[in-house]
Amino acid sequence: MANIRDLKKDINNVLGDIIEAVYIVEAANNKQDSKEGLKIIDEAIATFDNLIAKVNRRDVENRKAHLKGVRAELDKKATGLVEQLNKLG
């Protein structure tokens, strides 16, 4: 199941990069621990937990379609988080 492993890595990497970018933007603007930044980080962590739980579900009818949906949800959530991050900077 290399496909599932790759999806889990993608979820981890994408959301981890967004969290790291929040810290970089805050450091560049001398606004450490801003409320907006913490909100983005909390949302990224919640998204990670939610998506990993969906990947680990085994009681789905069509596993391949389910995983495609999880990937699409990752793309949608990541895009929204990046838009919030852009407003932060």
BELLINRA-V444301 format. One record per backbone hydrogen bond with DSSP energy under -0.5 kcal/mol. CO is the residue of the C=O (numbers start at 1). NH is the residue of the N-H. Records with the same first field share a line. If there is no record, write none. Layout:
CO: NH  NH
//
This chain:
1: 4  5
2: 6
3: 7
4: 8
5: 9
6: 10
7: 11
8: 12
9: 13
10: 14
11: 15
12: 16
13: 17
14: 18
15: 19
16: 20
17: 21
18: 22
19: 23
20: 24
21: 25
22: 26
23: 27
24: 28
25: 29
26: 31
27: 30
31: 34
34: 38
35: 39
36: 40
37: 41
38: 42
39: 43
40: 44
41: 45
42: 46
43: 47
44: 48
45: 49
46: 50
47: 51
48: 52
49: 53
50: 54
51: 55
52: 56
53: 57
54: 57
61: 63
62: 66
63: 67
64: 68
65: 69
66: 70
67: 71
68: 72
69: 73
70: 74
71: 75
72: 76
73: 77
74: 78
75: 79
76: 80
77: 81
78: 82
79: 83
80: 84
81: 85
82: 86
83: 87
84: 88
85: 89
//
